[in-house]
């Protein structure tokens, strides 16, 4: 069931197909409070925004080398560009995209809370890392090492 985007009720565990055959869909996130759905399309090198039910999908950022994860903060989107080894920040509508962290190996997943940004990095299949940085990408540090192929990260409430 690769390249499908599904919605899941956290308590019930049931899923509903939102978008089928979304080639290269690498990760999805919602805005808070949830009003839009965002995802990275790795094959197309784009970041896509849609309504929560999957309608009105449109590209808001293109020209990415290998986007692998999207996180939604209060006023910005963040994504990992695995092929470029970068973490990118943009406005919620995709404008003003710019690299805030570079030289990060193979970042795969991104998560954000009110004060920090987190990402998984697949350095090698047996020596991956989890990183933390300020929201502007500064003060990046490894907070977990020797991870076996981490491909995503999430921040709980």
Rosetta blueprint (number, residue, H / E / L):
1 X L
2 X L
3 X L
4 X L
5 X E
6 X E
7 X E
8 X E
9 X L
10 X L
11 X L
12 X L
13 X L
14 X L
15 X E
16 X E
17 X E
18 X E
19 X E
20 X L
21 X L
22 X L
23 X L
24 X L
25 X E
26 X E
27 X E
28 X E
29 X E
30 X E
31 X L
32 X L
33 X L
34 X L
35 X L
36 X L
37 X E
38 X E
39 X E
40 X E
41 X E
42 X L
43 X L
44 X L
45 X L
46 X E
47 X E
48 X E
49 X E
50 X E
51 X L
52 X L
53 X L
54 X L
55 X L
56 X L
57 X L
58 X E
59 X E
60 X E
61 X E
62 X L
63 X L
64 X L
65 X L
66 X L
67 X E
68 X E
69 X E
70 X E
71 X E
72 X E
73 X L
74 X L
75 X L
76 X E
77 X E
78 X E
79 X E
80 X E
81 X E
82 X L
83 X L
84 X L
85 X L
86 X E
87 X E
88 X E
89 X E
90 X E
91 X E
92 X L
93 X L
94 X L
95 X L
96 X L
97 X L
98 X E
99 X E
100 X E
101 X E
102 X L
103 X L
104 X L
105 X L
106 X L
107 X E
108 X E
109 X E
110 X E
111 X E
112 X E
113 X L
114 X L
115 X L
116 X E
117 X E
118 X E
119 X E
120 X E
121 X E
122 X L
123 X L
124 X L
125 X L
126 X L
127 X L
128 X E
129 X E
130 X E
131 X E
132 X E
133 X E
134 X E
135 X L
136 X L
137 X L
138 X L
139 X L
140 X L
141 X E
142 X E
143 X E
144 X E
145 X E
146 X E
147 X E
148 X L
149 X L
150 X L
151 X L
152 X L
153 X L
154 X L
155 X L
156 X L
157 X L
